[in-house]
């Protein structure tokens, strides 16, 4: 027994060590990414479906049944029985797949998204629950393939079993169905699995954390009791006509950062109350300020995770997802819940500012995705504070917001100082204030710093939020954001006269260049190709544009074959505005290039956009003296190392 216990202890330690060794620590950042640009972006459907919330319709003209389908995240693992009850409570039922056409459409348009699957690495992928179960009392019941039924009572016929499934396999009584990619990737195939695997002792198996809901008719958005509106807590009673600021804590115990006045906690203050008081002082009584508490779902079971990783060393095919995926599942589910509460309480033209620390960044990013899907008309502003971004999360955070920003600290915490692709990134490591000495306190520093900017005159932080500034136009102006960490230099400017440099145009739509500017009018897609011949290397483009009709068009901009930006008419301001600097993926060398503008109509209304002020250039970063010193020290260190190796060789 002692020997067995020792072996298990070694496995636990080894598994935990292997988990941590997959990360590399970031000691410092010598140079920051040049800049990020504002992307005013709205996704539109290219699949023939229409969306309401996260639900997509399989339309009858396209050969469908007219039903709506959506994947719901549970905020953590969920049993099949609980998923079935949740689907009914939502106004639908667990999805039933009764034909090959339905199987193909639902998988391709609804289910094939990594957000809904456990990636168990080298083993099978575990996807959402479906509405099939095995009736052990049925006359045709037998293991493993007899007695299967749909929850709706539809005839059991079409199946998409994965290879060798159903098998009533590793654990007994596998009597429910979920999506299962046995070949190591997402697939439209199924697996039989226990309703609640935790009732068995075969090991720490992962249950699905999502389920597919099918609606015959689409229900309205959820309507929480406005008297409680839990779990949002607001210092002042919410007014349904207001805009809203919501603060979201991160993993485990960071919720106290937004809601306590503990003077011993490195000067921590109550950010929710401070923001509310600041807005009242400014006379802005049309904003609610709230906090969102999800600490029960944010706390991971460390002992369970360590045991899971250790057992996986014995059999890598055991469905034990890494902690980052468990975090992602819990946070995305709560993000959908947060969006539902906002939709139930506020009108669709309300402005929304979501502020989150660490893992809470996944919550607010998911909430912004849901709001964007339902066509939210108000602005959505995301503020990430030391966002937790494992597994490439930084490439999507902020994509669905009107504007996003990320304030981070460079410390020893893993995956919390990545630049976000769709956000304005600011390193506040060296800002004055109570940063603390431990990694944990440094990780919390961006929250304390952001709170310290409330009521101050700053070029970033809370004073640049849309609720703090005097107007939406001032908030959307890129000129208010100053890059304090580095000095920027612009060179190699090249101007494009759109009238004189037209290469060719689309045979459709309307193109008018008589006024010295170019106006594109839709009549199906309309596009224009312009010549851009540069004398030197360039890495950004910017231009002025103006949508002149109250329509619903989408302007896309390309240089050669690279998409630089998308601008959605619904979110455009009145009058002429600037695109901001659109940075290229890689530098463009001097020479001939094709600059293309295209406008697509998203409704029957005609969209008109006028283009002018087109210019390209090269933006460089001039390092501060401290950065130059670091570079010099690094060079001296390399020279010293080489000299020492030569002496040893001699």
HELIX and SHEET records of a PDB file:
HELIX    1   1 UNK A    2  UNK A   21  1                                  20    
HELIX    2   2 UNK A   60  UNK A   62  5                                   3    
HELIX    3   3 UNK A   80  UNK A   89  1                                  10    
HELIX    4   4 UNK A  100  UNK A  106  1                                   7    
HELIX    5   5 UNK A  107  UNK A  111  3                                   5    
HELIX    6   6 UNK A  114  UNK A  116  5                                   3    
HELIX    7   7 UNK A  197  UNK A  199  5                                   3    
HELIX    8   8 UNK A  256  UNK A  259  1                                   4    
HELIX    9   9 UNK A  271  UNK A  281  1                                  11    
HELIX   10  10 UNK A  295  UNK A  298  1                                   4    
HELIX   11  11 UNK A  302  UNK A  314  1                                  13    
HELIX   12  12 UNK A  323  UNK A  345  1                                  23    
HELIX   13  13 UNK A  360  UNK A  373  1                                  14    
HELIX   14  14 UNK A  393  UNK A  395  5                                   3    
HELIX   15  15 UNK A  439  UNK A  452  1                                  14    
HELIX   16  16 UNK A  462  UNK A  464  5                                   3    
HELIX   17  17 UNK A  472  UNK A  476  1                                   5    
HELIX   18  18 UNK A  478  UNK A  480  5                                   3    
HELIX   19  19 UNK A  569  UNK A  571  5                                   3    
HELIX   20  20 UNK A  625  UNK A  649  1                                  25    
SHEET    1   A 5 UNK A  51  UNK A  52  0                                        
SHEET    2   A 5 UNK A  55  UNK A  57 -1                                        
SHEET    3   A 5 UNK A  68  UNK A  73 -1                                        
SHEET    4   A 5 UNK A 210  UNK A 215 -1                                        
SHEET    5   A 5 UNK A  93  UNK A  94 -1                                        
SHEET    1   B 3 UNK A 118  UNK A 119  0                                        
SHEET    2   B 3 UNK A 125  UNK A 134 -1                                        
SHEET    3   B 3 UNK A 148  UNK A 150 -1                                        
SHEET    1   C 4 UNK A 118  UNK A 119  0                                        
SHEET    2   C 4 UNK A 125  UNK A 134 -1                                        
SHEET    3   C 4 UNK A 176  UNK A 181 -1                                        
SHEET    4   C 4 UNK A 190  UNK A 193 -1                                        
SHEET    1   D 7 UNK A 232  UNK A 234  0                                        
SHEET    2   D 7 UNK A 287  UNK A 292 -1                                        
SHEET    3   D 7 UNK A 243  UNK A 248  1                                        
SHEET    4   D 7 UNK A 352  UNK A 357  1                                        
SHEET    5   D 7 UNK A 380  UNK A 385  1                                        
SHEET    6   D 7 UNK A 403  UNK A 408  1                                        
SHEET    7   D 7 UNK A 424  UNK A 427  1                                        
SHEET    1   E 4 UNK A 487  UNK A 496  0                                        
SHEET    2   E 4 UNK A 608  UNK A 622 -1                                        
SHEET    3   E 4 UNK A 518  UNK A 521 -1                                        
SHEET    4   E 4 UNK A 510  UNK A 512 -1                                        
SHEET    1   F 4 UNK A 487  UNK A 496  0                                        
SHEET    2   F 4 UNK A 608  UNK A 622 -1                                        
SHEET    3   F 4 UNK A 538  UNK A 547 -1                                        
SHEET    4   F 4 UNK A 577  UNK A 578 -1                                        
SHEET    1   G 4 UNK A 487  UNK A 496  0                                        
SHEET    2   G 4 UNK A 608  UNK A 622 -1                                        
SHEET    3   G 4 UNK A 538  UNK A 547 -1                                        
SHEET    4   G 4 UNK A 582  UNK A 588 -1                                        
SHEET    1   H 5 UNK A 502  UNK A 505  0                                        
SHEET    2   H 5 UNK A 526  UNK A 534 -1                                        
SHEET    3   H 5 UNK A 591  UNK A 601 -1                                        
SHEET    4   H 5 UNK A 553  UNK A 559 -1                                        
SHEET    5   H 5 UNK A 562  UNK A 568 -1                                        
END                                                                             
